[in-house]
């Protein structure tokens, strides 16, 4: 822009900045901050804490990404600590009817006893590079929303491909501030991961679903793995030393993890779409699955063992989604969001130059939400695969799409999907038939007149279709999957496997709704979301945190209790409280305790802190995140939030919203006094050379 226009533009932005500053004050310790955007000045001013690059780099390299969750290195010999519920899938896969590791726990007393986890891949973020200019320079004046999205996507794919080939690392471009900033994340990955320790389910998930997302809490939600490289335990200098200083209320604490997603920068119409369309569908879907899974689990002990991990995930998602929805159903919260947006839009509209650049963005996004609502169910059932709830359909679809990706030379994506094709534990046919039958019933109930429904089911019932598909598929065999993967598109299209045939039938339908979504919804949101975000981003820059993106973030707060219904809730609970609550409910599920915890109670120091809360800003995906003190020492692992924390997906609040952590002191006490695991405790404490 020319100098005169630039001066006018800066003046306009300055006036708008002042207006927005008045209506949108900084929200205390809000923020899940990318490691290259840490508010160092804020931390220095409020907490007298100087954040150094060395401190940040050490914590970043000690942070480990699990699939959709978090963990940390806690010894120089590759020990990785996370939540039991994060490691639960791997623990379940290692279990058998004769060796139920979920129920009875596990401890490898020697390295030889550590159990290799099939398919588990852990990642460590090595580097962040700003690639904003390169991505946005692909956008040219006059481009349609679809052309803007395609140009950005092409630039992103090129950046990722080049970075992967150059570095040998897994590379991902991450969009921040609704597309106003793009960062390239480079990860080192590890696929030889072995289980070292897991507590029993009764102590990991004490209180069960009734206590999930509540506080006070009494869970030792911990599992420990070890990363191997070239057949030997990984040697790393970047691990978290164990804190031996008790945590005090008011202490500054930090959390390093991978929060999944927040919606604090969404427009009001996007929030309405979630409230009125997306969340009701999700909640209904989760309730259906919860019901059929409990019906299956009630058939017998072995069925309960098979279903329990899926039940855990479903119930956790259901409670979380219901909590998010509660925020959007809160009239005060929605009124606040609407008022904030209206004030910004009025400020933009009052200035012709700003109105020309930003004015239509909100309305364009609103129209995109209406468009999406018109085919949302088709998108969920066919593209998201909700109509086909079985692991074998997911495999079939992955094979088909990997072959297409390979044909288009997208090697990185194909390789990533290939990890899904390895060995897996046995899955009973009746379990998969039950799930698939119900999802096909749901399709028939919600889209009864759709041509696709009649085409897929024909004259058969959902039960008949599901039984034929599950009993007939050969995708249970790893060798069969491998042959299809290696044979590519030709082998897949020639296959007579019924599940492959189903996935091939569904693929054109899914492609159609996906293209409609990409062109009429996502493209509009990408282009106009960037414009909306720029009004804030250009004005306040990186002084406001971006929404969570499932990538490594640092958040901070203080260890602090709160007041609920006039009652002071303490910032930590103790082992004594655990036994008191179990006794209150007569040790009946979900408040039962493992036998060994009852037997060895006299040996414990019951004053040992078990869980604690802090004002740390977190969301799903932070599970397993290490929480550290000013020295970067390990204090505990985040495993939950209280129920009041769920609406903070959209608006941050610290009066009663809290993150909930397992205290490291409780783990050491249990290792020494309950599990006879002194060598592991010593490795964590750094007292002896690692085993």
N, C-alpha and C positions, 0 to 999 in steps of 0.2 A: 504494500500500500504506500501511497505517496506521503511525504512528511506532514502535510496539512491534514490529510485524512487521519493519519496516525495520531496526531495531537488531539483531534476531536474525539477519535475513538477512545484514546486513553482517558480523556476527561469523562466521557460517558461511562466507561467502565469504572472509573473512580467513584462517580456518584452512585452507580449501582452497587459497588463494593461497600460503600458506606451504609447504604440502605440495608443490604443483606447482613452486614456485620451487626446492625442493630437488632434485626429480627431473628438472627441465627447465632446466638452466642456459642462459643466453644463449650462442648459438653464434657467438662471435667476430664476424667481419664479415658474417655471414649477412644476406641480405636484398636484395630488389629493391623499393625503397621508392617508393610514390606520392609525388609532389612535395609534397603537403600533409601528409605524415607523416614527413618526414626526421628521423632521430635526431640532432638538432643537438648535444645534450648529449654523446652518445656520441662523436661526431667531435671535439668540443672536448676531451674528457677524454683520449681515446686518442691522437689525432693533433695536438692543439693547433691545430686548424683551426676557425675560426669561420665557419659557413655563414650568409651573409646572404641576405635575400630578393632583393636585386638580383642576386646571383650565381646564385641558383636560377632567377629569372625569365629571365635572359639565356640560360642553358643550355637551359631548357625551350623558349624561342622559337627557339633555334638547332637544336633537334632536329626531325627530319622523319620522319614515319611513311610507309613504303612499305607496300604490301599484305602484311601478315604479316612485316614486317621493319623495318629502321631506317636512318637516314642523318642528315646534318647539313648546314646551310648553312656554306660555307667561303669565301664572298666576299660583298661587299655587293651584287653584281649577280646574286644568285640561283643561284650554283653550289651544287649538292648532291652530296656525296660519299657513296658507299655501297660495298658489295662488288660485285665482278663477278658473283658468283652471285646477288645480289639483283636486279641489273639484267639478268640473263641472258635472261629472257623477252622483255623489250623489245628487247634486242640481237638475239635470234633472230628476232623478228618483223620487224626491219629488214633482215635478211639475205635474200639471194637466191642461187640457184646461181652467179651471176656475181660476187656481192659477199658473201662469207662473213665477216661481222663477228665471229662467234664464233671462228673459226680465226685470222683475220688482224688482229683488233683494229680500232680506229677512232680518229681524231683530227680534229676540226673545227678547221681553222686559221683560219677566220673565222666570225663569227656566222651568216652565210648558209649555211654548211655544216652547222650543227647540225641534227640529224635529229629531227623530231617523232615522239613515241612514241604510237601509237594506244592509247587506252584506259587510259593510265597516269594515276593520280590520287594525288597526294601530299597529306599533311595535316600541319598544325601545331597542337598543343594550345594554345588561347588561355586557357582558364580551367577551374578545378575548383571545383565547388560541392557541399557536403555536403547530400544530400537524404534522409538516413536516416530522419528523423522522418516525413517525408511518405510514404515507401514503407511503413514498418512500421506507421504508423497506419491503413493500409488493412486490416490484419489485426485480426480481432475474436475475442474469446474463444469457444471452442467450435467454431471453424472446422475442417473436415477439411483434410488436407494439400492436396487438390485445390482447395479453396476459398481456402486461404492463397496458393497459387501463383497462382491466377487473380486474386486481389485485388492481389497485388504486381505482377503483369504489367500489370494495368489501370492501376495508379498510375504505373508506369514509362512506359507508352505515353503517358499524359497529360502527364507531365513532359517527355518528349522532344519531343512535339508542340508544347507551349507554348513550350519553350525555342527550338526551331527557328524558329517563327513570330516570336518576339520578337527573336532575335539574327541570324537569317539564316545561322547557322552550322550545321554538322552536329553534332547533339547525341546523346550516348549515355550512358545510365545504366549504371554499372559496379558489380557486386556484389563486395564485399570481405569477407574473413573469413567465408566461407560464408553470406553473407546477413545478417551482423550490422551491416554498414555499406554504405551506397550513396552513390556520388559521381556527379555529373553532369559529364561531360567535353564541352567545346565546342571544335570543330575548325574551322579555316579550311582549305578544300580548294583545290587547284590542279590543273587538268586540261590545261594547256599545258606539257608537259614535253618537253625535247629532249636527245638524247644529244650529249655533248661529247667524251667520251673513254672508251675501253675498251681494256684490254690484251688480248693474245692469250690464248686458252684455255690454251695450254701453260704460261704463266707464272702465270695466274690460279689454275689448278688443278693446279700442278706436284705430281706424286706421285699424282694421281688418287684413285680410291676407296681404294687401299691405304693412302695417307697421311691420308685423311679421318679426323677425330677423333683425330689423333695429334700428338705433339710429340717432338723438334724438327721444325719445319716451315719451308718455304721457298716461300711463295706471295705474289705481289703481287695479291691478290684485291681489285681496285679498279675501279670505274666511276664516271664523273662525268656528271651531268646539269645542265641549267639550267632553272629555272622561269621562265616568261613570264607576264605579266599585261597584258591589253589590248595584246597584240602586242609588248610590250617586256620586256626582262629585269627580273625582280622586284627592286625596291630594298628591301633589308632592313638595318637597323642591327644586328640580332641575328644575327651570324655568328661562327664560331670563328676566332680568329686562330691562325696557325700557330706552334707552339713552335719556337724555335731553340736551346733548351737541351736537350742530350742527356739522355735518361732514365737514371737510375741505379737499381741494384737497391735495393729498400727504399723507393723513392719512393711517396708516396700518389697514387693515381690514381682517377678517377671514370668511370663508364660511364652514358650516358644513352640508353636505347633502349626497345624494346617487347617484352619477353620474353613468349612465348606462353602457356605454362601450366606450373604445377608442381603437385605433389600432396602437399605436406608436411603439410597439414591434413586429408587424407583419413583415414577410419577404416581399421582393419586389414582389415575385410571388403571395403571398396572396393579396397584394394590387392590382396587375393586375387582379386577379380574381374578386375582388370587382368592379373594374372599368369596366371590359369588360363583366361580366356575372351577378353578383348579383344586383348591383345598377341599371343597365338598366332595368332589370326585375321588380324591386321594383318600379321604377319611372313610368313605363308603367302601372303597376297594380294600383298604387295610382291615376294616372290620369283618368283611367277608372272609378274607384269608385267615384272620385270627380265629374265626369260628370253625372253619373246616380243619384247621391245624389242631385245635384243641379236641375236636371230635376224633381225629386220627390218634392223637397222643393218648386218649382215654381207652384205646383198644387194648393196651397192654404195656408192660415195661419197655420192651424193645421198640415199640412204636413211639413211646415217649422219648426214648433216647434219640431216635432218628429225627423227631420233629422239634426237639427243644431248642436247638440253635436257631432254626427258622422262626419259631415262635418268639424267641427273644428279640430278633431283629424286627419282626412285624410289630410287636407291642411297643418297642422303643420308638419306632417311626410313628406309630399311631399317637402315642402320647406327645411326641414332639410336634407333629403336625397339628394336633388339636390345640396345643399351646400357642403355636404361631397364629392359628385361626382366632384364638381368644383375643389376641392383640388387635386383629383387624375388625373384630366385632365390638371392640371397645370404642364407644362413641367419642370419648375424650381424645383418644389417640388419633382416631381418624380425623376429627375436627382440627387437631393440631397440624397434621400432615396437610390437610386441605388449605388451612390458613397460610401456612408457610409457602405452599406452591402459588396460591393466589397473589400473595404479596410480591413474590418474585416476578410473576407474569405481568402484574400491573406495572412494576418498575420497568420491565422490558418494553411493554406496550407504550409507555409514556415517552420513549425515545425512538424516533423514526429509524435511526441507524441500527439500533439494537433490535427493534421490532422486525426489521427486514431480515436480519441474520438469524434471530432466534424465535421470532414470534409464532410460527406455525408448528414448531416442534412438538409441543404438548398435544395439539389437536391431531397431528399425524399419528402419534403414538396411541391416542385414544381410539382412533379409527382402526388401528391394527389390532387392538384388543377385541373390538367387536367382530372383526374378521375371524380372529382365532377362535372365538367362542362358537362360531358357526360350524366349525369342523373339529373342535377339540376332542370329542370322543373318538372320532375316526383316527386322529393322530395318536391318541393314547392306546387304542386297541391294536392298531396295525403297525405304526412306526415304532412306538415304544414297546410293543409286544405284550400288552396287558391281556390280550385275548388268549395268549398261548403260554400259560404259566407252568413251564417245565424247563428244566435245565437242558433238555435235548433240543428244544426249539432254539434256545439261545446258542447252543453249539452249532446247529445247522445254519442259523443266520450268520454267525461269525465266520464260518467256513465260506459261505457265499460272498460275503463282503470282503473277506481277506483276499479271495481270488480276484475280485474286481480291483482291489487296491493294488495287488501285485501286477495285474495287467496294466494299471496306470502308472506303474513304477514307483508307487508310494511304499517303499520298502520299510520305512520306519513303522508305519501303522500296521503293516502286515506282520512284521516281526513282533510287535506288541500283542497282537491278537493271538499269535502262535503260542504264546505262553498258556493260553486257555485250553490247548489241545492235549496237554500231558495227562499222565495217570491221575485217576481220582478214586476215592473210596466207593464201595458198592452203594447203590441207591435202589431201594426196593421199588418194583414196578407199581405196587398199589399206592405208594406215596405220590409218585408222579402222576398216576392216573387220577387220583383224587384232586390234585391241584389243577391239572389241565381240564378236567371235567367242569370244575367250578368256574374257571375263567371263560370257557366256551359258553357256559350257561349265562354268564354275565354279558357276554357279547350278544347272545340271542335276546336277552331281556332288554338291553339298552339300545340296541340297533336292530330291532326285529324286522323292519321293512327294508333294511339295506340290502342291496343286491349282493354285496360281498358276503354278508352273513349267510344268505341262501346258497350262494355258490360254494362256500367252504363247508357247510354242514350237510347240504343236500337233503335227503329224506331221513338221514340218521339223527339219532339223539346225540347230545354232547357226550354222554357216557360211552356210547358206541364208538364215536369218533376217537375219543381219548384212549380207549382201550386198544383199538387197532393201531394207533400211532405208537403208543408206548411199548406194547408187546412186539411190534414189528420192527422197530428201529434197531440198527446195528451201531448207532453212535455211542453205545455203552462201551464199545471196544476201542481202546486207544489206537490199536494198529489200523483199524478201519478209518478212524479220523485222520490219522497220519497219511494214509494213502490218498484220501480225498484232498487233504491240504497240499500234498506234493503234486497231485495230478492237476490241481487248479480248476479253472472254469470247465474245461472239457470233461474231466472226471466227475465233477459235481452234476453237470447237466445230463450225463449218461447214467447217473446213479438211480437205482430203483428203490432206494431207501424211502419209506413213507414220510419220515420227518424232513428229509431233504426236499422231497417233492412238495410238502406243505410249505416249507420256507420259500421255495421257488415260486409257488403260487401267490404267496403273500407279498413277495418282494416288489412286484410292480405296483400293487396297491399302496404299500408303504412308501415307495419312491414318489408316488403321486402326491400323497398328503405331505410328505417331507418337502417336496419342491414347493408346494403351496405355502407351507409354513415358512420356508427359507425366503421365498420371494415376497410374500404379502405380510409377513409378521416380523421375522427376524431382521430382514433387510431394512425395514422401516424403523425398527427399534435401534438398530446399529447406527444408522445415519442420524436419526433425530435424538437418540439417547446421547450421542456425542455432543450435539448442540446444547441440549439441556445441561449436561455435565460441564461444558465449557463455561457456562455462565457462573458456575461456582468455582471450577478449577482455575480459570484464568484470573478470577478475582481473589480467591484465597489460596490459590496454589495448592501445595501439598500440606497445608496446615489443617486440612480436613482429611480424615483417613478414607481410603477407597473401600468399597464393599469387598467382603471376603470372596476369594476365588479358588479355594481349595489348595492354595500354595502357602509356603512358609511365611508366617507372620510373628511379630513380637507384640505382645500386649502387656500391660502392667497395671498395678493397683496396690491396695493395701489389704493385709489380713484384717478382717473386720466383721463383727457380728452385726445384727440388725434387730429392729423391733417389728414384730408381727402381731397384730390384734392386741396391742398393748403389752406384749410379752417380749422380754429381751432374749434373743436367740444367741447363744454363745458362738464365738468364732471357731471353736473346735469341739469335737466330741472325743470320748475316751473309750478304751477297752471295757471299762466298768459299765459304761452306758450300753455297750453291745450286749453284755450279759443281762443287764436289767431289762432291756427291750425284749430279748428272747424269752426271758422268764415271764414277762407280762403277757405274752401270747402263748404261754405254755409250750414253748419250743416247737410249735407246729408250723408247717410251711405256710408262707414263705419266711417264717422267722425261726426256722430250725437251724441248728449249728452242727458242723461235722463232729463226729464222735470224739475225735482227737482234741478238738477245742474244748469239749466238756471235760475230758479226762485230764488235760494239762492246764486247766484254768489256775490251779493253785500256784503254778510256777511263774505266772505272768505278773508283771507290774501293771495293775489295772488302771493306773493313772496315766499310762502312755497315751498320747494323742493318737487318734485313729483317723479321723477326717477333719478337714478345716475348710473354711470359706474365705474368699477374698473378692474384692471389687473388680477383679480381672475381667476384661471384656472377652467373651468366648462364644462359640456356637458349635453345632455339630461338626465333627472333623477335628476338633481340639482334643478329643478323647485320647488319653495317653500322653498328652503334652507334658514335658518336664516343667516344673515350677521351681525357680531358683531365687536366691537372695542376691544382694548387691555384689557379693563375691563370685557370683555365677555358680554357687554350690547347690546341689540337688536338695530340695526340700520335700518334694512330693510329685505326684502325677495327677493331673486334672482328669476327672472321670465323669463329671456331670455338671448340671446347673440346677438351681432350685426352680420351682415352677414359675416364679416371678421373672426368671431370666428369659423365658421363651419369647415374649413379645419384643425383647430387645433385638430380635432379628430385624425390626423395622425402626425402632427408636431406642437409643441407648438410655439407660436409667441406672443409677447406682445407689438409690436410697435403700431398696430391698433386694435388688437383683444381685445374685452371687454365683460365682463359679465354685464348684465343690471338688476338693482334692483328697487323695489318699496321702496321709502323712508318712514320710519315709521312716520315721521312728517306729511306727507300728509294724512295718515290714521287717525291720531288723529284729524287733522283739519276737515276732512270730517265727522268723527263721531260726533264731537261737533257742527259743523256749518251746515251740510247738513242733517244728519240722526237723529238728536235729540237723540243721543245714549250716553249721558254722563255717565250712569252707566257702560257701556262697556268700554268707554275710561278711566274711573277711575280705572277699574279693570286692564286694561293694564298698566296704569301708576303707579299702586300700591298706589293710593291715598286713597282708601276706602277698607274696607273688601269686598271680592268677593261677588257677589250676591247670 
